[in-house]
Amino acid sequence: MEKTYNPDQIEAKFRSLWEEKNLFSSSANSTSKNAYSIMLPPPNVTGSLHMGHAFQHTIMDVLTRYHRAKGDQTLWQPGTDHAGIATQMVVERQLAAQDITRHDLGREKFTQKIWDWKAQSGGTITSQMRRLGASVDWEKERFTMDDGLSDSVKKVFVKLHQEGLIYRGKRLVNWDPVLHTAVSDLEVISVEEQGFMWHLRYPITDSNEVMVVATTRPETMLGDSAVAVHPEDTRYAHLVGKTIDLPLTDRKIKIITDDYVDMAFGTGCVKITPAHDFNDYEMGQRHNLDIINILTDDAKINDTVKSAYIGMDRFDARAQMIKDLDEQGLLEKIQPHKLMVPRGDRTNAVIEPYMTDQWFVKVAPLAQPAIDAVKNGDIRFIPDNWNKTYFNWMDNIQDWCISRQIWWGHRIPAWYDNQGNIFVANSEEEAQAQAGKGVELTQDNDVLDTWFSSALWPFSTLGWPEKTPDLARFYPTDVLVTGFDIIFFWVARMIMFGLKFTGEVPFKDIYITGLIKDGQGLKMSKSKGNVLDPIDLIDGISLEDLLEKRTQGMMQPKMAEKIKKQTQKEFSDGIPAFGTDALRFTFAALASFGRDIKFDLKRVEGYRNFCNKLWNASRFVLMQLEGEKINPTAALSTADEWILSRLQNTKKNVEKHLADYRLDLMSQELYEFVWHDYCDWYLELSKPLLQDDKTKAGTQATLIKVLNEIISLLHPIIPFITEEIFEQCNPIIGSNEISLMTQAYPEVDQSLSSTVAETEVQWLQTFILGIRKIRGEMNIPPSKLLPCFVQDFNASDEIYLKNNVNILNVLAKIEGIEKLKPSDEACESAMALVGEMKILIPLAGLIDKDQEILRLNKEIEKLEKQKMQFEGKLNNQQFVSGAPEAIVNVERERLSATLGAISDLNDQLSKISGL
């Protein structure tokens, strides 16, 4: 083995080996009675690997590699989503740079441009997945617009339409006036912004009275159909049933009552605009109000209502209307007001509730079986607190708008004749047959919502509607790993469609992961300048390149400067190359059931250190075994029996944690065993044992056996370094396997569990640690040999002393052990306890008492000054209330650590002074 662990070289080598040998293939273990499958949530074809992807992909890969090693026939199905709006925007921007629009090209040529773009640039995220070591079956990679998947989409649409579960109607939708399309709730980002509340006077017909209504969108008053008050509001009881002369128009609108109105909010009067507000639409339906759309597709005032504002942009119209209302004495007041503004996640345009013809899925009949599937345990949410969120949404589910007014996507399989009749079919030929020979047909221009095809992903990728071997073998899938933000938009719809079209649930478990946030607990976003790129953590990145990456395309110079300063402070030397394994171990260790997960580079650094330790331990083992013939049946020492027993316990716990989806506990279990039990203790214990002919052979066999099982256990988490170590170990263990991936996962062997060995080694550890603690407290150099006495020992202590005298002399660095009778008076000594047995280290000649007291007092004085600084900050109310909570907590932690150190040093000072 190379002296230094170099992840870059190792990773490139094994990425090639795995794919050349087709080791990710789902055809492996085909004779196994067990199958295991996971569907990769298809990332957008436009996307690149972000921290959330890398986190979830690591979890899926750990589960996949584990089941593959257990002998299950395993499929991790990869693929990408066509991402309708996102992909169309990418290509439209490229065309715009050439002063070309999609309309200049026409639909067919434009969609061909997108296919060309996908062929050239659409593989970014899959190449990044390879960098992460994702062991998906690349031969089965799918795309949501593949021919087979497109056929599935048409079949589902036609079937639902035939059953009356898909219909076309005029409904209120989220409308992006820049893209000119309906968008899903997931594509709408609501952000708090500073705006205004305009209080308007609405005159009562044939009266001097007015009703004052408050609104944040005064331009929508042109589409008002009523003013509503609460039925129990006595202030307006005499006005109910009368009409209002709607300002700036020639219309009259009714005054109605509705329980929805909050009497305590504002004046208790609410303007109702059914065509431009979702709540108003519901009220309009209850009261049969007129639905008056006042906007064009690009959010200009249309000519539906006679007004002076026709053709004006909505915000220009707003400004002019406020001016006109003021001039007419109909503006009561304007108040600053913070409000949540819905913006399109692609365009940043303010989204309008907009009345338009769309296609909808009638969801309620599909929802009940999906609710029952979770209630009866056919599907588990992990953690189960997400059940409540799921039920809450499913119990209040609304019909789903599935049409989008763009060109890239699955075109709706519906055709129209000149009379407006609709023919829904799998093909134009089928539609023509329905319409009759010679009838001219035109296909619907809209495409389906991306989530429609994604809802079929678990079974369409396996060949449905054909009854393929893969569908029979791998469906239902075992687990879906995803985030809580798409439970409604994707997870619920997969359950509904899976049950509807296959009669089975699409997955048995739904593992909802937390959201990766930065070290301060803030959401990672481009605007905050705190985004980390997983590939940068693997390869490293200079400060200069990181600054450019974080501020690229930023329009606000002040924000860019702030991000630069923040980045320079946090990453003064850039980000070092940690390698893939260290990053994967970090993600696995963070995979708790928490909703928010803080990502700290210190954790990655710690797991990079773990990889180094594993590498160095492996080098040590291989050096001890070089040129040696291993005897697997050699007699074992107590230390050998102890590490083998600890290994069985570790394997048992790893299996349990994986079954519970607690990858954080699995990682911790392996970290503790490898770092502490194997490296810190067993390798040290092995050194004197290897020098003894009686114990050498057993120790050699145990060293390599445990190392081989360690790398198998760790492989699902850190596949690259474990493969390299396995390759180096192969000649010694005599394995014919081409990869660690094809080696069976270690099974628990209860015959190797030994309470006797564990008890004895625990005694040994306590003895050695006791002496090491004395050295630390008394500032005695680690290399100095110490005299050692024991007193008040029992029969077991005597046996352990006899068995381990050589190990104790070497590891505790003592000259020997002398036994004292209970009646013997020990000289002035430092003491440690092993049970009731005293370990006594005479201090005469070991330390200079006066010098040690002087040193301790200096240390205490230094820490007292630090304590005063921390207390000063924390007693400053301005700092505590004004600084970020994370910064204040850091100061509190520093104070706590300083107080602990002062206490320890005072204890030592007391001991030394008493000598």
N, C-alpha and C positions, 0 to 999 in steps of 0.2 A: 504493500500500500504506500501511496504517496505520503510524505510526512504531514502535508497540510491538506485539509479538506477544501476542495475547489468545486463548488456546486455547479458553476457554469459548464465545465467540461463534462461532468458526470451527467447532468440533465440532458445535454444534447445527445450524448451517446445512447441513453436509455429511451429517449423519445423515439429515436430511429429504430431501436431494437424492438420495442413493443409493437410498433406499426408494421415493420417488416415481417415479423412473425405472426401478425394478426392476433395478438394476445387479448384484445378487447372484444373479440367476436362473441356474439351470443350463441354461436354454435358449440362453443366449448362446454363440456359437462352435459352434452345433450342426452346422455343415458341416465342422468340423475333423476330421481323421482321428484325433486324439488325444483321449482323455477322461481326466479326473483326478478322483478322488473321495476324500473323507475323511469318516468318520463321527464326529460329535461324541460322545464318551462321554457318555451322557445323564445330566445332573446330576439329583439328587432334586428333585421338584417343590416340596418344602418348603424347598429350600435358598436360600442367597444366595451371591453370588460371593465366594469366598475367594481368597487369594493363589495357591494351587495351581491353581484354575480359571483365573485371569487369566493365569498363566504359560503353561499348556498351550494356552489359547485363543489367546494371542498367537502361539505357534509354529504352530498350525494355520492361523491367518489369514495369516501370512507366506507359508506354502506355498501356500495357496489363491489369494491375490492374485497371487503370482508366476506360477503356472500359468495363471491367467485372462489375465494380461497377455501370456503367451507364446503365447496363441491356442488353448489347450486348452479343450475343453468341460468346465467345472469344476463339480462339486457338492460343497459342504460341507453335509452333511445335519444339520440341528438336531433337537432333541427333548429331552424330559424323561422321567424314570423315575417310575413311580407310587410307588416307595419304600414298600412295604407297611407295615412296622412304624412307620417314622418318621411317615408321613402319618396313620396311624390314631391314633397317640399325640397328634398336634397337635389333632385334632378331639375326641378323648376328653378332653383337658385343658379344651378350651372347654366341653364339656358338663358336666364336673365342676364348673366354676365356677357352673353353674346347678343343681347337685345332680341331674344326670341321668347315667345310665350308658348304654352302648350297648345293654345288655340291656333297659333300659326302652323303647327305641325299636324294637328288633328289627332283624334284619339288613338288610332292604330299606330301611327309613327311615334307618338309620345310614349305609349306603353312599351314599344320596342326599345326606346331609349332607356327606359327603366330596367328592362331585362339586360341590356348591354351594360348598364352601370352595375347591376348585381353581379354579372359575370366577372367584372374587373375589380370591384371594390367591396363586394358584399361578404367577403370571407374573413374580414378583420377579426371578428369576435371568435370565430372557430379556430383561427391560428393562435389567438391568445389563450383559448381553452387548452390547446395542446401544450402551451408553455406552462400552464398550471398543473399539467399531468392528468387531465380528465380522461378517464378510461372508458369513454363512450364507444359504442359500436359504430365507428365512422362509416362502415359499409351500409348502414341503415339510415344514414343522415337524410332527413326530409325537410321540405320547404312547404309552407302552407299553401303555396300556389302550384305545387307539383300537380301533374295531370290527375293522379289518383286521388289526391286530397281534394282537388277541385270537383271531381265527380261526386265525392262524398258530400260536399257542401250542397251541390245541386239536389241530390237525392233527399237530403234532410229538409231543404227549403220546400221542395215540391210536396213531400209527405206532410209536413206541418201545415202547408196551405190547404191541401186536400181535406185535412181534419179540422179546418177552421181555426187553427192555432197561429197562423200568420195571416195578417190582413193589411190592407192599405187604407190609411185614414189621415185626416187633417188633425194634427195634435200639436201641442206646445213642446218645443225641443230647445236644447242648448244650441245656439247658432253662432258660428264664427263668421263675422262679416268680412274678414280678409280672405279666408279659405272658401267662403261661400258654401259651407256644409254644416250639417248637424254634427255635433261631437258628443262623446260620452262624458258622464260625470267625471271619470278618471282623467280626462283630458282638459278639465277645468280646474284651475288653481285659484282658490279664493284667498286673497291677500288683504290685510287691513290697510286702508288708505285714509288720508285726510280728505274729507269732502265737505258737503254742506247739506243742511236740511232747509228746504224752502217751504215756508208756510204761506199758503195761497188762500185767497178769499173766493169762495164759490157763491155767487148770488142765488137766492131762492127766487124762483119764478113768481112774478107779480107780488113782490114783497121787498121791504127794505132790509130784511135779514140776510146774513151771509153765514155760511158754514166754513170754518177754517180747517183746511186739510194740510198735512205735512207730507212732503215727498223728497226723496233724494234723486228722483229722475223726472223732473217737471215736464220734459218733452213728451212723456208718455200720456199726459193729460188729454192729448188729442184723441186717444183711443179709449178714454174713460167711458164706462157704461152705467156706472152708478156711484153713489156715495153710501157707505154702510155705517151704521151705528149699532151698538149693542141693544138688544130688545129691552133690557132693563134700565137703560140709561134715560132717566126722566128729563134730562136737559134737552133732549131732541125728540121726545115722544110726539110733540105737536107738529113736527115736520115730516114724520114718517109717512110715505105715500105721496108726498109732494115732489116737485121736480126742481132741478137746478138748471139755470142757463149756463151751460159750460163755456167758460171764458175762451176767447180766441177762436171760437167755432160758432156755427149757427145751430148747434144741437142742444136738445134738452135731455137730461138724464135723471133717473129716478133716485129717491132716497129710500133705502131698504134697511132691514135689520138682519143681523147674523151674529150667532154666538162666537164666531171667530174673532170679532173685534174686541180689543182690550180697552175697557173704559178708562183705565188709569194712564194709558200711554198717550201723550200729546193731548189733543183736544177731544179724543175719543171718536173722531170722524176719520174714515179711511176711504180714499179714492180707489175705485175698483177698475182695473184695466185687464180684462181677461186674456187679451191677446199678447200681453207682454209681462206677465208675472205668474209664476206657477201657483201660488196660493190664491191669487185673484181668479185664475182659470177655474180652480175647484169651486170657488164661490159662485162664479159665473154659471157653472154647470148646475149648481143647486138652485139658482134663481132664474135660470133660463135667460141670461143676459146676452146682449149682442156681443159678438167677438169681432173687434175691429182692429185689423192689422194696419199700423200706420207707417211701417218701415219697408224699404226695399231690401233685396238680398245683401246689399253692401251698407246697410244701416243709414240710408238717407230717407227723408220724409217722403212718403209716396202720395198719390193723389186720391186715396180712398176718402179722406176727409178734406173738404174745402178749407184751405188755410193759406196764409201768406208764406208758409215755410216749405212748400213742395219743392223737392230737389235739394234741400239743404242737408248737410251732414248732421247727424243727431246731436252732436255737441255744439255745432254752430247754431242749430235751431234752438237748443236749450238756452244759449246766451241771449239770442234775440227775443225769445218768448219771455224770459225773465224781465228784460228791458221793457217789453210791451206791457206786461202785467203791471209793472211798477208805474208806468205812465198812466194806466187806467185805474190806478188806486186799488189794484187787486193783489198786491204783494204785501202781506202782513209783516214778515220779517225773514231774515236769513241768519241761520246759526251754523257755526263750524260744527262738523259732525264726523266722527270716525265711523267707517263702515267697511264691511267685507265686500270687496269688488271681485267678481268672477272674471278671470282672464284666461284666454286660450294658452295652453302650455307650449304650443308651437309658435304662435304669432304674437302673444302678449296683448292681443286685442281684447277689449271688454266684450264679454259674451252677452248676447241678447236672448232672452226667452222669446221664441219666434214661432208663429203659427204657420205650418207648412205641411204639404202632403208628404208622408213618409210611410215606410213599411214597418210594421210592429209584430212582435211575438206576444201572443196572449199567454202570459207566464203563469198565472195562478194554477191552471190544471197541471202544469209541469212541476210546480213548487212543492205540492203536498207530498209526493213520493220522495222528493229530495229531503224534505224535513223528516219524514219517517225513517229514512235510511240512517240518519244521525241519531235520532231518538232510540231506535232499536239496536244500535251498536254495530250495524253493518259498516259504518264509517266512524273512525275515532278522530277527534281533533286532539292534537298534542302541542302544547298543554290544553287541558279540557276547558279552561276558562273561555276559550274562543267559541264554545258551543253557544253561549248566550248571545254573542255578537251575531253569529250566523242565524240563530232563530229569530232574533229581533228584526233582522233585515228580511228574511224569508217570509215572516208573518205579515209584513207590510209591503210586499213586493208590488211593483208597478209594471205595467206592460213595457216591453223593451223595444226602443227604437233601433232598428237594425240597418237602416239605409244611410248612405253617406254620398254627398254630392261631389264626388271626386272620380278620377278615372282609373287609379291603380287599386286593384283588388278584385274580388270575385264579383263579376257583374251579375246583377239580380236576374234570375232566369224567368223573366216575365216579359211578354210581348203585348203590344197594343194594336188594335185596328183603328181605322179612321173614325169609328163611332165611340172610341174610348173603352171598348171591351178589353178585358185583361185575360191573357192566356198564360198560365204558369206551367212550365214544362222543363224536362231535362235538356232539351235541345230545341233549336229553331224548327227542325223537322217535326218534332212532336207538337210544338205550338201551332205550326201550319196545319197539321192534321186536325187539331181541335177547331181551328178557325174556319177551315174549309179551303178548298183549292181556289187559288186566284186572289184570295184576300190579302191585301198588302199589310205586312206587319212591321212594327218598329220595336226594337228591344229597349227596355227601360235603361236610362242612362246611368242610374245610380249603381253603386257597389255596396257590398255588405260591410257592416262594421267588422273590423279585424277580430273582435272578440267572438264573432259568430263561428268563424272557421277554427279559432283556438279552442272553442268549447268542444270540438270533435277530436281534438288532438290525441287523447289517450287511446282511441280506437281507430280513427282514420289512418294514423301512422302505421297501424298493424295490418292494414289491408281491407278494413271494413268498407263497403258492405259485403265483400267476398268473405267466405268462411276460410280464412287462410290458416296454415299451421301456427304462424306467429300469434294470431289473434286467439287461437285456442290455447296456446301455451302460456302467453304472457299477460292475458287480460282476464280478470281485473289486475291492474298493477298493484304493487305492494304499498308504496308510499309516494305522496306528493310533497316535495319540499318547496315551500314558497313563503312569501311575506304576507303580513296581515292586510296590507293595503289593497290586495286584489282578491280577497275572499269573495266579495260580491260580484266583481266584474268578470272573474274567470272561474274560480273554484266552484261557486254555486252553479254556474251555467254548465260546467263539465259534469257535475253530478246530475243535473236535470236531463241533459242530453244523453249522458251515458245510460241512465235508467230507461229513458224513453226508447232508445234505438238498439240497445243490446240486452236490456232486461237485467243488467247487473250494474253494480256501482263501479265507477272508473278506477277507484283506489280504495284500499282498506284503511290506510292511515293518512292524515294530513298533518304534517309537521310544520307548524307556523314558526318561523324564525324571528328573532328580534331584528331591529334596524341598526346597522353599523353607523355609529356617530364618531365624531372626533374625540380627542383626549379630554376635551372640556365638556363633552356631552351634547355638543351642538350638531345639528344635522349637516352633513357634508353637502355643499352646494357651490357652484361656480361663482355665484354672487358674493359668497362669504370668503372665497379664496382659500377654503380649507379642504378641498378635494385631494384625496390621495389616489394615485394610479397604482393598481397592484403590480403592474409590470415594472414600474419605477422602484418598487420595494424589492423586487426580485433582482433587477439589474443594477440598481443604484442610479442616481441622477445628480448632476452638479447643481449648486445653488443657482448659477446663472440660467441653466436650462429650466429649472423648476420655477424661477421667477417669470420667465417668458411664458411658460405653460399656463401659469395661474392667472396671468394678466392679459393673455392673448384675446383680442377682440373686445376688450373692456372699454366701453365708451366714456366712462366717468373717470377723469384723471385723479380726482381725490380718492376715490375708492381704490383705484389701481395702486396708488402710493401707499395707502393704508395696508393693503394686502402684501405689498412688497416688504414693508417694515415688519409686519407680523411674521412673514415667511422667513426673513433674515434672522429674526430673533429665535424662531423655533428650529430652523435648519441652517445654522450658520455655515456648516460645512457640506450642505447638501444632504442627500440621503444615501447611506452606504448600501452596497449590494448585499442583501441578506440571503438570497437564494430562495428557490420555490419551497423547499421543505420547511424552512423556518417560518415562512408566511403561512403555509398550510397548517403547521402545528399551532400557530397563533390562532387561526380561525377555529380550529377544532377546540382549542382550550377556551375560546370565547362563546362556544355554542351552548349557552345556558338557556333557560326558559324565560329569561328577562325580555321585556319589550324593547328596551334600549340597551345597546352594547357599546361601551366606550372603547375606542381603538387607540392604543398607546404604543408608539414605536419601541418603547422600552420592553414591551412584551415580545416583540419580534426579535429584538436583540437578545433577550433571554433564551428564546428557543433556538436562535443561531448558536448561542453558547452550548445549548444542549446537543446540537448536531456535532459541534466540535468535540464535546466530551465523549459522545458515542464513537466518533471517528478514532479518537486517541485510545479509547478503551479497546476498540477492535484491533488497532495496531499492536497494542500491548499483548493481547491474546494471541494474535498470529505470530508475533515474535517469540512467544514462549513455546509455540507448537511447531516452529520451523524445523523441518527434518525429523520430527518425532512421529511415531506411529501411535495412533490413539487406541486405547483399550476401553471400549464402552462398558465392560463388565468389571473394571477395576474397583477395588474396595474404596468406599467413600469416607472422608473425614466428617466430623460434625459440621464444619463450615460448609462442605459440599452439600450435606443433607439439608442444612439450613437454607441455602440459596435455592435449592430445588423445591423445598417446601414453600418458601415465599413466592416462588414462580407460580406454583399451582393456585395459590390464593389470588395472585394478580390476574391470572387467566380467568378465574371464576368471576372476579369483579368486572373485568373488561367485558365479558359476555353479558353480564347483567346490565351494565351501563349502556351497551349498544342496543340491547333489547328495549331499553327505556328511552332511547334517543338522547341520552345524556352524554354527548361526546365530550363535554367539558370534564365530566368526572372520569371518563375513560382516559382522556389525555393526562389528567392529574395522576391517575393510578399508574400509568406507564412511566410518566416522568419520575415519580417518587421511587418506583422500583428500580429503574435504570440508573438514575443519578445517585440515589442514596444506597439502596441495597446492593446493587451490582457493582457500580463504580467506586463509591466511597468506602464500602465495607468489604464486599467479597474479593475484589481485585487486590485490596490491601492484605486481606487474610490469606490470599493465595500465595503471596510472595514468600513467606517462610515455609508454607506447605510444599511449594515447588522445589525447595532446597532439601527436602526430606524424602529419601527414596521410598519410605513407607507410604507417603501420601501423594507423591508426585503424579502418578498415573491417574488416580481418581480425580485429582484437581484439574489435570489437563482435560480429561473427558468432560468434566463438569463445566469448565470454562467455555468450551466450544459448543456444548449442548445448550447451555443457557443463552449464549450469544446468538446462536442460530434461531432459537425460539423468540428471543427479544426482537430480532429484525423482522420476523414473521408477524409478530404482534404489532409492531410499529409500522409495518409496510402500508396499511391502508391510509395512515396519516402522512407519513414521510416516505413516499415510494422510491425516490431517486437514490438517496444515500443508502437506504437499506438494500437496494439492488446491487450497488457497488460493493458493499460489505459481503453480501451473499456470493457475489462472483469471486471475491478473494477467499472466502471460506470454502468454496466448492471442492477444491482439491483435498482439503483436510477431511471434510465430512463425507466425501465420496459420493456426492449427489450428481445425478445425471440430468437434473432439471435445467432448462435453458434460461429460466427466470424464476425469481422468487414468487412471481405471480402464480406459477403452476405448482408451487409447493403447498401441501395441505396446511391449513391453519392449525396451530397447536391446540390439542385437546387437553383438558384437565386430567391429570393422572393422580387419583386420590392416594394411590399406594406410596406416592412420594411426599405426601404431607406428613410432617413430623413435629408434633408439639414438643417432644423431648429436645430435638435439635434447636427449635426456635427459642425455647426457654434458656438453653445453655448459651446460645449466642447473644441473646438479650442481656444475660448476666455479663458476658464478655464486653459487650458494647458499653454497658453502664460503667464497668471498671475503667475502661480506656478513656471514656468521656470525662469521668471524674478526675482523672489525672490531668487530662488536657485542660480542664476548667481551672484547676489549681495553677497550672503553668500560666494561663491567660491572666488570672487575677493577680498573680504575684509577679507578672512580667518576667517569667523565667524562659530563656530561649528554648525553642522546640527541640533543638538538637542535643541539649544537655542531658546526660544520663542522670537519673534520680534514684536515690535510695528509696525503698518502699517497704512499709510494714503493714500487716493486716491484723485486726483484732476483732473479737466477738463474732467469729465465723462459725457456721454450722457444718454439718456433714456434707451437704450439697456443695457449699462453698469450697470445702477441701477437695472434693472430687473435681470441680471445675478448675481450681487452681492447678491441680496436678495435670489435668488434661491440656491446659492452655498456657503453661508457663513460658514456652518458647514464643508463642504468639504475643503474649503480654510484654515480654522483654523487648520484642522488636517494635510493636506498634505503640506501646506506651512509653518507649524509650526509658526503661528502668534498668537498674543494675542487677535486680533480682528481687525476690519477695521474702521477707522474714516474718514468721508468724509470732505474734505476742499472745501470751496467756491473758485472760481477763484481769488477772491480778497485777500484771506487769504495768509499770508506770512508763508511759511513752514520753519521749522528749518533746520539746516544743515543735509542733507539727501543724501543717495544713491538713484538713480532713475532708474526705468525700465518703459517701455511703453507697453500698451496694446491698439493698435490703437493710438488714441490721448490721452487716459487716462494715467495719470502719477501715478505710484506706488512709494510711498516715504517711505524709511526706515530710520528713524532718527538714526544717528550714535553715538550720545553722549552716552558714557558709554559702547558701544559695542566693541570698539577696542582701543588699546593703539597705538596712532598715531606714536610715536617715535619708538616703538618696531617693528611696522609693516614696517616702512620705512627701518629700519635696516635689517629686514628679507629679504625684497624685493631686497635691494642692494646686499646682500650676494648671493642671487639666481642669480641675473644678472651677478655678477662677475664670478661666477662658470660657467655660460653658455658662457660668453665671452671667457674664457679659452678654452672651448670645441670648440667654433667657430674658434679660431686661429689654433687649431690642425687640424680640418677638412679642413680649407682653405689652410694650409701648405701642406697637402697631395695633394689637388686638384690643387695647383699651381706648384706641382712637375711634370714636363713633363714626367719624367722617369716612375713615378707611373701611370699617366693617359694613357700613350701609352703602358706600359708593363703589367699592371694588367688586368685580365679578365674584360670585359665590365660590367658584373653583379656586380663585387666588386666595380668598380668605381661608378656605379649608386647608390649602397648602401651608399657610402660616400656622394654623392650629396644629397640624400634624408635626410641623417642625418644633413647635413649643413642647408638644407632648413627648417627642423623641428626646429633646434636650433635658427635660425633667427626668425622664427615665435614666439617661446617661449619668446625670448628677447623682441620682439615688444609688446607682451601681457603684460609682466611684467612691461615694461616702461609705458604702458598705465595705469596700476594699480597704479604705483608709482606716476604718475602725478595726479591721482584722490586723492590719500591719502594725497599727499603733499598740495593739494589745500583745504583740509578741514580746 
